[in-house]
């Protein structure tokens, strides 16, 4: 969850990072999924403290 509590992010073995804006109805996808780690999977995600980005690490041993 983002520091301001307005967004959540998900990722997994399909390489896609998805960001959702939290609403009363659930979550609304923001933009399009991001494929940050080619041919591996996303291991972890963290929002930046200013809510303006996400850092991810992947099974390809990179941080993006």
Backbone as a ProteinNet text record, in pm:
[ID]
protein_1_A
[PRIMARY]
XXXXXXXXXXXXXXXXXXXXXXXXXXXXXXXXXXXXXXXXXXXXXXXXXXXXXXXXXXXXXXXX
[TERTIARY]
84.3	0	88.9	45.1	121.6	118.5	218.3	220.9	96	33.2	-86.4	-214.2	-201.1	-314.9	-412.4	-374.9	-466.8	-443.7	-330	-295.1	-240.4	-257.6	-190.8	-126	-27	40.5	49.1	44.5	58.1	152.8	214.3	305.5	325.1	390.7	414.2	502.4	485.3	568.8	546.6	437.9	411.6	481.9	566.4	647.1	567.5	436.3	353.8	333.8	364.1	334.8	208.8	110.1	-16.5	-38.7	-85.4	-116.8	-267.3	-328	-471.4	-498.1	-592.1	-638.3	-751.6	-743.8	-846.9	-971.7	-1086.1	-1215	-1310.4	-1426.7	-1527.2	-1570.3	-1563.8	-1604	-1492.7	-1372.5	-1257.8	-1136.8	-1080.6	-964.3	-983.7	-933.8	-943.9	-802.2	-779.4	-648.1	-606.9	-484.1	-428.8	-331.5	-358	-269.3	-268	-155.7	-139.2	-32.8	-38.8	63.8	203	300.7	439.7	516.8	589.1	675.8	817.7	851.6	978.2	1094.2	1066	1173.1	1151.5	1225	1208.1	1240.7	1150.1	1170.3	1198.3	1161.8	1176.4	1043.8	1045.3	924.8	957.8	857.2	877.9	875.6	977.4	992	932.3	956	903.9	880.6	793.2	758.2	756.8	790.7	777.3	749.1	654.1	625.4	730.5	765.8	854	778.6	847.9	781	696.3	729.6	653.4	536.3	509.8	400.3	418.5	535.8	554.6	622.1	638.7	701.8	704.2	748.2	759.7	896.7	958.2	1082.1	1047.4	1101.4	1075.6	1207.3	1205.7	1318.4	1265.1	1349.9	1303.7	1394	1344.3	1423.1	1545.2	1548.2	1664.8	1776.1	1757.6	1855.8	1882.4	1777.5	1789.5	1688.6	1717.5	1627.2	1596.6	1465.9	1425.8	1321
-117.7	0	124	224.6	348.7	421.4	505.8	578.9	663.5	714.3	796.4	712.8	579	490	488.9	548.7	558.9	453.1	383.2	288.8	159.1	51.7	-74.4	-121.6	-207.1	-261.1	-412	-480.1	-625.2	-666.3	-781.5	-835.2	-983.3	-1049.6	-1192.1	-1249	-1379.3	-1450.6	-1409.6	-1338.9	-1298	-1167.8	-1114.5	-993.1	-863.9	-868.9	-748.7	-685	-557.6	-479.2	-399.9	-414.2	-343	-253.6	-132.3	-36.8	-12.7	-17.1	4	119.4	204.9	310.1	251.7	267.3	214	299.4	234	301.9	230.6	285.1	220.4	85.9	73.6	-49.5	-153.9	-116.3	-207	-133.7	-183.3	-120.2	-96.1	17.3	52.9	55.7	-22.3	-28	110.4	149.7	278.3	251.2	306.4	287.6	144.8	105.7	-30.1	-102.2	-235.1	-309.4	-280.8	-283.9	-256.4	-387.6	-421.4	-539.1	-493.8	-493.4	-437	-535.9	-663.5	-762.9	-867.6	-852.7	-941.4	-1086	-1173.3	-1317.5	-1373.4	-1303	-1358.7	-1337.9	-1283.3	-1251.5	-1142	-1080.7	-975.2	-1038.2	-1008.2	-1067.3	-977.5	-846.8	-755.7	-617.1	-541.7	-405.7	-315.9	-189.4	-90.4	45.1	118	253.8	348.7	450.2	555.5	638.5	696	773.2	889.5	945.2	1059	1015.1	883.5	826.4	842.7	880.5	909.4	797.1	682.4	572.6	446.2	339.3	208.1	152.5	86.8	13.8	-134.1	-209.7	-353.5	-429.6	-551.1	-641.2	-767	-828.4	-943.8	-1064	-1176.8	-1300	-1291.3	-1188.4	-1165.6	-1092.8	-1074.7	-1013.2	-867.1	-795.6	-653.1	-576.9	-451.2	-358.9	-247.9	-222.4	-120.4	-29.1
0	0	0	-74.8	-82.3	52.6	78.1	205	230.4	123.1	143.9	152.4	138.3	152.7	36.6	-76.8	-190.6	-297.9	-294	-399	-340.8	-417.6	-387.9	-517.5	-505.6	-622.8	-608.8	-723.1	-722.9	-834.4	-816.7	-917	-889.8	-984.3	-966.2	-1074.2	-1098.3	-1193.9	-1338.6	-1367.5	-1506.3	-1542.8	-1456.5	-1478.4	-1473.6	-1462.8	-1470.9	-1333.6	-1324.6	-1204.6	-1234	-1148.6	-1165.3	-1043.9	-1069.9	-964.1	-966.8	-850.3	-837.5	-743	-780.5	-691.7	-608.4	-478.3	-391.1	-397.7	-414.6	-419.1	-324.2	-305	-220.4	-279.1	-410.8	-478.7	-482.5	-448.3	-453.7	-506.3	-615.7	-675.3	-822.9	-871.9	-1013.9	-1070.9	-1177.9	-1240.2	-1288.7	-1257.1	-1299.3	-1412.9	-1529.4	-1643.6	-1693.4	-1751.1	-1802.5	-1719.9	-1713.3	-1638.9	-1694.4	-1607.4	-1642.4	-1635.6	-1740.4	-1739.5	-1707.6	-1580.5	-1535.9	-1540.2	-1523.1	-1515.2	-1623.5	-1731.9	-1847.2	-1813.2	-1849.9	-1844.7	-1705.2	-1603.6	-1469.1	-1398.3	-1286.9	-1213.9	-1115.1	-1060.9	-962.5	-824.6	-747.9	-616.5	-508.9	-516.9	-415	-474.3	-406.3	-446.2	-323.6	-344.5	-238.3	-302.9	-246.9	-293	-237.7	-316	-266.5	-163.4	-67.2	38.1	-12.1	-131.3	-184.2	-272.8	-279	-358.7	-509.3	-556.5	-698.6	-776.2	-715.4	-786.8	-703.9	-768.6	-706	-740.5	-644.6	-668.2	-663.3	-758.9	-761.7	-769.5	-718.5	-736.7	-803.5	-885.5	-960.9	-942.8	-991.2	-988.3	-1078.9	-1164.8	-1248.9	-1173.4	-1042.7	-952.4	-984.1	-1029.8	-1054.5	-970	-947.7	-878.2	-976.3	-993.5	-1090.9	-1030.9
[MASK]
++++++++++++++++++++++++++++++++++++++++++++++++++++++++++++++++

